[in-house]
């Protein structure tokens, strides 16, 4: 910038928290999905159907609408 500071290094330093949180959220989601998948595979029938319908319910909700709902005051 105009003061002689390296903008890229400041951007990378500032992005550490964001990248760390994104990595943690991804790992948590993968772990939770694996656990639910293993439970659904181990307990077929009613439990598998219940988990599948719950997953379908969450996938049918538009995420932007949930974001607007939970962040508006």
Buried (B, 14 or more C-beta within 10 A) or exposed (E): EEEEEEEEEEEEEEEEEEEEEEEEEEEEEEEEEEEBEEEBEEEEEEEBEEBEEEBEEEEEEEEEEEEEEEEEE
